[in-house]
Amino acid sequence: MTVRVRFAPSPTGMFHVGGARSALQNWIYAKQQGGVFVLRIEDTDAARNKPEWIEGILSALDWIGIERGAYEGPHFQSEYADEHRAAAARLHESGRAYYCDCTREAVQARTGSQYQGYDGFCRDRGLPAGEGRALRFRTPDEGETVVVDLIRGEPTFENKLIEDFVIARGDGSPVFLLANVVDDMTMGITHVIRAEEHLPNTPKQQLLWDALGVKPPIWAHVPVVVNEKRQKLSKRRDKVALEAFRDEGYLATAMRNYLMLLGWAPSGDREIVEWSVIEDEYRLEEVNPSPAFFDEKKLRAFNGEYIRALGVEEFVEACRPWLTGTGTIAPPPWQPEEFDADAFAAVAPLAQTRIAVLSEIVPNVDFLFLDAPLIDEAAWAKAMKEGSAELLDAATAAFEAVESWDAETLKSTLEAVGAERGLKLGKAQAPVRVAVTGRTVGLPLFESLEVLGRERAPSRARAAGARVV
């Protein structure tokens, strides 16, 4: 038997990090088993679907390493509407489903509760199909449904506690439960690896598989992903869009490494490992069923490690979209022609050790490509104390007089200027840093001065001295 897994997202918004994790888990499992990864777009909610969101799914999968052409699909659920209706008709003809005209209000009136669920009123009425009549599955009155789950063992559900659930709406269109089952049958899916939130639906779907005479797949429900308050990650409340992390400058390698650690860990006391190690060691059966905490701070630290592990040339290339204004949320604050690739290459090794996401490269190096630095007014107020104007004037004159414009010479020069005023280097360089870069923190000052150049650095120090009140 060839293992066939599927990833079946709905194109109704940005690509959720939880969905990305499920996709990776399916991808790895298929590769380990010599099987097939199937991408199915569940697009039947036409009112909420947008073509750009379908492309968003494909590009997000590309980014995390599940590239187009390496999997089967994408298939589209809407293409299987005839199969959905045929399955509903078979279930009705076999007596496993019946038509119901009960409204929610009528059910509540009979049961006296809005929480009790459907009471089976139409089970034996023998209603034919008709406008406004939903098709309900006839759940067995006795026995239990056992779900064989690779992660959770054998969750067992009493059939008498499962209401007769709707499988087709009053207009004949199938609901998710039936469409999902029929699609998996049609595509020959052998293993369903999906989020824990779908577990309550699983006994219903397994009953449908049995009623349609097909052996159900092997299930694996991976743990729900939660925030720091142990609440399920929400698109409305939490930062969950994979595209947002990508556009902020997280590396795909860091992201997929981190996502695979949500509920699983490689051998030994390690977390940051090569993807080949994850592909070799990952075992679906070893996934912890407990909720998995998506810790953005930890992800950020991961990403910083991955950035520092890049070769300098790789780092320069990785930063290029943010420096040239391509593929970013917003263009940098300089014009394309103002970008100096040689100047950036000179400071790249210094910047590489100081940023955790690639978008942070812009505020670290913007002073190199602008006519004047972007002044952080809070930094200015902190650095420009009494005597700063005189210090800046003296530093300007000293810098203009040096014979060799290099970091070491510039450091010793400013150190001497500060000593004349009873200031240690740390105090002396604070106003100079803000004058030249606009900020109190950033790249090493003297290397920055060296790259900025003999003309621009003193000019900025002089201008800042004139501004100090």
NORURVEN-V948250 format. One record per residue. SS is DSSP state (A for helix, B for strand, O for the rest). PSI is psi in degrees with one decimal (999 if undefined). OMEGA is omega in degrees with one decimal (999 if undefined). Layout:
# NORURVEN-V948250
ss->[SS;SS]
psi->[PSI;PSI]
omega->[OMEGA;OMEGA]
This chain:
# NORURVEN-V948250
ss->[O;O;O;B;B;B;B;O;O;O;O;O;O;O;O;B;A;A;A;A;A;A;A;A;A;A;A;A;A;A;A;A;O;O;O;B;B;B;B;B;B;O;O;O;O;O;O;O;O;O;A;A;A;A;A;A;A;A;A;A;A;A;A;O;O;O;O;O;O;O;O;B;B;B;B;B;A;A;A;A;A;A;A;A;A;A;A;A;A;A;A;A;A;O;O;O;B;B;B;B;O;O;O;A;A;A;A;A;A;A;A;O;O;O;O;O;O;O;O;O;O;O;O;O;O;O;O;O;O;O;O;O;O;B;B;B;B;O;O;O;O;O;O;B;B;B;B;B;B;O;O;O;B;B;B;B;B;B;A;A;A;O;O;O;O;B;B;B;O;O;O;O;O;B;O;A;A;A;A;A;A;A;A;A;A;A;O;O;O;O;B;B;B;B;B;A;A;A;A;A;A;A;A;A;A;A;A;A;A;A;A;O;O;O;O;O;O;B;B;B;B;B;O;O;B;B;O;O;O;O;O;B;O;O;O;O;O;O;O;O;B;A;A;A;A;A;A;A;O;O;O;A;A;A;A;A;A;A;A;A;O;O;O;O;O;O;O;O;O;O;O;O;O;O;A;A;A;A;A;A;A;O;O;A;A;A;O;O;O;O;O;B;B;O;O;A;A;A;A;A;A;A;A;A;A;A;A;A;O;O;O;A;A;A;A;A;A;A;A;A;A;A;A;A;O;O;O;O;O;O;O;O;O;O;O;A;A;A;O;O;A;A;A;A;A;A;A;A;A;A;A;A;O;O;O;O;O;A;A;A;A;A;A;A;A;A;A;A;O;O;O;O;O;O;O;O;A;A;A;A;A;A;A;O;O;O;O;A;A;A;A;A;A;A;A;A;A;A;A;A;A;O;O;O;O;O;A;A;A;A;A;A;A;A;A;A;A;A;A;O;O;O;O;O;A;A;A;A;A;A;A;A;A;A;A;A;A;O;O;O;O;O;O;O;A;A;A;A;A;A;A;A;O;O;O;A;A;A;A;A;A;A;A;A;A;A;A;O;O]
psi->[128.2;125.6;130.7;117.6;163.7;151.2;124.8;73.5;159.4;133.9;69.0;23.7;-165.5;160.4;116.4;140.0;-30.7;-38.2;-37.7;-40.7;-45.1;-40.3;-44.6;-39.9;-41.6;-41.8;-48.6;-43.5;-43.2;-43.1;-41.5;-35.4;3.8;31.7;-159.6;133.2;124.6;130.8;121.3;124.2;117.9;88.1;21.3;-16.0;78.5;-31.4;-25.1;-11.8;143.8;139.2;-36.5;-25.5;-30.5;-46.1;-34.4;-39.3;-46.8;-43.0;-34.3;-41.1;-41.5;-46.3;-39.0;7.6;4.8;87.2;148.7;137.6;-16.1;0.4;170.4;131.2;-170.5;139.0;160.6;129.2;-34.3;-20.6;-10.3;22.1;-39.1;-42.0;-37.3;-47.3;-37.3;-40.1;-41.0;-42.4;-40.6;-42.7;-36.7;-45.1;-31.9;-1.2;5.9;-2.6;156.1;158.3;146.0;133.6;15.6;135.5;163.8;-39.0;-38.5;-41.1;-42.9;-36.1;-37.8;-40.0;-21.6;14.2;144.1;-1.7;-11.8;-27.1;-176.6;140.8;8.5;20.8;-37.7;6.8;-44.2;19.2;-20.6;34.8;138.1;170.7;146.0;165.8;130.5;5.6;116.6;155.1;123.2;143.2;137.3;97.4;137.2;141.4;-26.5;174.0;-170.4;157.5;121.8;123.8;117.4;111.9;126.4;-22.2;-36.1;7.7;-122.8;73.0;134.4;136.0;128.6;128.6;-34.3;-17.2;-0.8;116.7;164.3;101.2;153.1;133.7;-15.9;140.3;176.7;-23.3;5.1;-8.9;139.2;151.6;173.3;-44.9;-48.5;-45.3;-41.6;-43.2;-47.3;-40.3;-45.2;-38.5;-48.3;-36.6;0.8;35.1;128.7;-26.4;128.8;108.6;112.7;178.8;153.0;-28.9;-19.1;-6.0;-42.0;-26.6;-18.7;-44.5;-35.7;-44.7;-36.6;-36.5;-37.2;-43.1;-47.2;-43.7;-29.5;2.6;25.8;139.0;129.0;161.5;172.9;131.5;152.7;111.2;108.9;154.0;149.0;147.8;128.8;164.8;-171.1;-19.5;9.2;30.9;143.6;134.7;131.8;136.6;-30.4;-27.1;-34.4;160.7;103.5;-9.0;121.3;-37.8;-34.2;-41.1;-40.3;-45.9;-20.3;-17.3;25.3;142.1;141.6;-37.6;-39.7;-42.3;-46.5;-31.7;-48.3;-43.2;-36.6;-15.0;-2.0;84.9;-0.3;157.5;143.5;171.2;154.8;176.7;70.7;153.4;-39.6;108.7;161.0;149.6;-33.8;-32.6;-43.1;-45.5;-32.9;-39.2;-21.8;132.8;121.1;-36.2;-17.5;-0.1;132.8;127.3;-10.4;154.1;143.1;127.7;118.8;102.1;102.7;-31.9;-41.4;-41.5;-40.8;-42.7;-40.8;-48.0;-38.8;-39.8;-43.4;-37.9;-44.4;-21.9;-10.0;149.7;155.3;-42.2;-38.3;-41.4;-45.5;-44.8;-39.1;-32.8;-17.4;-44.1;-36.2;-26.0;-26.0;-3.4;29.1;129.8;23.0;167.0;-41.0;148.5;158.8;165.6;19.0;160.9;152.0;-38.8;-13.5;-14.0;129.5;103.5;-35.8;-40.4;-41.1;-41.8;-33.1;-33.5;-5.9;-46.1;-32.3;-41.5;-33.6;-31.0;-4.0;-4.9;151.0;-24.4;150.7;-29.2;-20.4;-9.2;-31.3;-56.3;-17.5;-26.5;3.5;-29.3;-21.2;-24.7;6.4;150.8;-36.4;148.1;152.3;109.0;124.2;109.3;-32.8;-39.5;-40.2;-48.4;-34.3;-37.6;-32.7;91.1;-177.4;131.1;-4.9;-35.9;-45.1;-40.2;-45.1;-39.8;-43.1;-39.7;-39.8;-47.8;-40.1;-41.1;-40.9;-20.6;-11.0;146.5;-37.5;121.8;84.2;163.4;-43.6;-43.5;-43.4;-37.1;-49.6;-33.1;-48.1;-33.4;-40.1;-40.1;-42.4;-41.4;-36.4;-21.7;12.9;25.4;136.2;165.8;-40.3;-40.8;-35.9;-33.2;-14.9;-52.7;-32.2;-42.3;-47.9;-39.1;-38.4;-40.2;-17.8;-4.5;163.6;-16.7;153.7;-148.2;160.0;132.7;-48.4;-32.6;-35.8;-42.7;-40.4;-45.2;-36.3;-36.6;159.2;-27.1;-48.7;-37.3;-52.7;-36.5;-42.0;-37.9;-40.2;-43.0;-39.1;-39.1;-37.0;-26.5;-28.2;129.4;999]
omega->[176.0;177.8;177.6;177.3;179.4;170.0;-169.5;179.5;173.2;-178.7;-175.6;178.9;-180.0;-174.4;-173.7;179.1;175.8;175.8;177.5;177.8;179.0;179.1;179.9;179.8;175.9;-177.7;-179.1;-178.5;179.1;180.0;-179.5;-176.0;-175.9;-174.2;-174.3;173.5;-178.5;173.9;177.9;178.7;-178.5;-168.1;-173.7;176.4;-172.4;-176.5;-175.9;-176.2;175.0;-179.2;-177.9;178.2;173.6;176.9;177.4;177.2;-177.2;-178.6;177.3;176.9;175.3;-173.7;-178.2;171.7;174.5;-166.6;177.5;-178.6;-179.4;-179.9;178.2;179.3;11.7;166.8;179.9;-176.3;-178.4;179.9;-174.3;-177.5;179.8;178.5;178.7;-178.2;179.3;178.8;177.5;179.4;178.5;-179.8;178.1;-178.2;-178.9;-179.2;-179.5;177.6;-178.9;-179.0;-175.4;178.6;-178.2;171.6;178.3;-179.4;179.9;178.7;-179.9;179.2;-179.5;-175.0;-177.5;-178.6;176.3;-176.0;-172.7;-178.5;-175.0;-173.3;176.9;-173.9;-174.2;-175.1;-172.9;-179.6;177.8;-178.6;173.8;175.2;179.4;-178.3;178.2;-179.8;-179.9;177.0;-178.2;175.7;-179.9;-179.0;178.1;-178.9;-174.4;176.3;-179.0;177.9;-179.2;179.0;176.9;-172.8;-177.0;-178.2;-170.5;177.9;-177.8;174.8;-175.9;-176.1;176.5;-177.0;-177.1;179.1;178.5;-177.5;173.8;-170.5;-179.3;175.4;175.2;-177.3;-178.9;178.2;178.3;-178.6;-177.0;173.3;-175.8;-174.8;-177.7;-177.7;-179.2;179.0;-177.6;177.7;179.9;176.8;-176.4;-176.7;176.9;-178.7;-177.7;-178.1;177.1;179.6;-173.7;-174.5;-179.2;-176.7;179.1;-177.1;179.0;177.9;-169.6;177.8;177.8;-179.6;178.4;175.3;178.0;177.0;-179.5;-177.7;179.2;172.7;-179.1;178.7;-178.5;179.4;170.2;-175.0;171.6;-178.4;-176.7;-173.2;176.6;178.5;-174.4;177.3;-175.7;176.8;-178.7;172.8;178.2;-179.6;-176.7;176.8;-177.3;-171.5;-170.6;173.6;-172.8;-174.4;179.0;-179.3;179.7;177.6;178.9;-176.5;176.9;176.7;170.7;178.4;179.6;-178.7;178.2;-178.0;-176.2;173.2;-177.4;-178.9;-179.4;178.2;178.7;179.7;-178.7;178.5;175.1;-177.9;178.0;-179.2;-177.1;178.7;179.2;-176.3;176.4;179.7;179.1;177.3;178.4;179.3;-177.9;-171.0;-174.7;175.4;-178.7;-178.5;-178.1;-179.6;179.3;-177.6;-178.5;178.1;-176.6;-177.4;174.4;-174.7;-176.9;177.5;179.0;177.2;179.5;177.9;174.9;-174.9;177.2;177.3;-179.9;177.9;-178.3;179.6;179.4;166.7;-176.5;178.9;176.6;179.5;178.5;-179.3;-179.8;-179.4;-170.8;-179.2;-179.5;-178.1;-176.7;176.1;177.3;176.5;-179.8;177.8;179.6;178.1;177.7;-175.8;175.5;177.8;-177.9;-177.2;179.4;-179.4;-178.6;-176.1;-180.0;179.0;178.7;179.5;-178.6;-177.8;-175.7;-180.0;178.8;-179.6;-175.3;-178.2;-171.4;-177.7;178.9;174.4;-171.1;-179.5;178.9;178.6;-176.1;179.4;178.5;-174.7;-175.3;-178.6;-179.2;-169.5;180.0;177.4;177.7;-178.4;173.2;-173.6;169.4;-172.3;176.9;177.3;178.6;-178.3;-179.1;-172.6;-172.3;-179.7;176.8;-179.1;-178.1;-179.0;179.8;178.9;-179.1;178.4;-179.2;178.6;179.1;-179.3;-179.1;179.4;-178.7;-175.9;-176.3;178.4;-177.3;-178.6;178.2;-172.0;-177.0;179.2;-179.1;178.6;-179.0;179.0;-179.6;177.6;179.2;178.2;179.1;-178.3;178.8;-178.5;177.9;-177.4;170.5;-174.8;-178.5;179.2;-177.4;-174.3;-177.2;179.6;178.7;179.2;-179.3;179.8;-173.1;-175.1;-179.5;-174.8;178.1;178.8;179.0;179.7;176.7;-171.4;-169.1;172.0;177.2;178.0;-179.2;-178.5;-179.5;172.1;-175.6;-177.7;-172.0;-176.3;178.0;-179.7;-179.8;177.9;179.3;-179.4;179.4;178.2;179.6;-177.5;-176.3;-179.7;999]
